[in-house]
């Protein structure tokens, strides 16, 4: 939604662990989360008792245990007692719940976090469980194979070219486009540079009311619009070269404001998906896309979307931007999409 009459709420802090191919420790994220929380306490000069509401995003399937988020609370501590909730989604959706909690007026500071340890098992099999349980999931399709079908659909229809895909990868890596195009296919028509490697990681973001935000940081990143929408999970029932849910979420989040934001952080685990998202959101060429490296630098399951919001907000918090957009996705082939718009205090 994009309603100027709502109370102003801002992102005031962001921290995440390194996106690494594999990590030691348990699947409940405690070892990754504690340093994130401590960093935020230090940055904002707050303690656990200052957080009025906590919300986490993770997956029991990925963790390989029931109620894995309960053991993750060990990263917070049992005393003092906390007000806590959880979503079986990327941490971006946990942040949305935290935002709504502040809007109710019950709390003035909230923290959302997400975590996932992809290296603990077969991430592709885990993600396959999100697909249609009758016609697709029994086949246990690899995520990159599904993405390959999407990429091929776009190439055959002329929606994009392999060079355009390589240009997305080159922008983030600094590699030469022609050299990238000369490499072998991994999952035709996808090459290695088109596919984000899975990563173990955790992330946390702190939200606060305007009054508290101005006490906690000099340049809060105020939320100016927020929406999330869903497309059908039936691959055969939608055009895979476009993302209507992203377009609708973007229209709602932006309202009548300019799309020429300074920075856009898009959660696109495959190069062609960035092209789809950029077009769906109507972003002009002036927008800096994924200056953080984006999901292509590491596909951190269940914290990658929260990282995109965190990095977009960080651009404002650090004075590198005045306006920003963040996108998060969940489900196969951009099935569910969230769009958040942010601005500095003078916008």
Buried (B, 14 or more C-beta within 10 A) or exposed (E): EBEEEEEBBBBBBBBBBEBBEEBEEBBBBBBBBBBBBEBBBEBBEBEBEBBBBBBBBBBEBBBEBEEBBEBBBBBBEEEEEBEBBBBBBBBBBBBBBBBBBBEEEEBBBBBBBBBBBBBBBEBBBBBBEBBBEEEBBEEBBBBBBBBBBBBBBBBEEEBBEBEBBBBBBBBBEEBEBEEBBEEEEBBEBBBEBBBBBBBBBBBBBBBBBBEBBBBBBEBBBBBBBBBBBBBEBEBEEBEBBBBBBBBBBBBBBBEEBEBEBBBBBBBBBBBBBBBBBBBBBEBEEEBBBBBBBBBBBBBBBBBBBBBBBBBBBBBBBEEEBBBBBBBBBBBBBBBBBBBBBBBBBEE
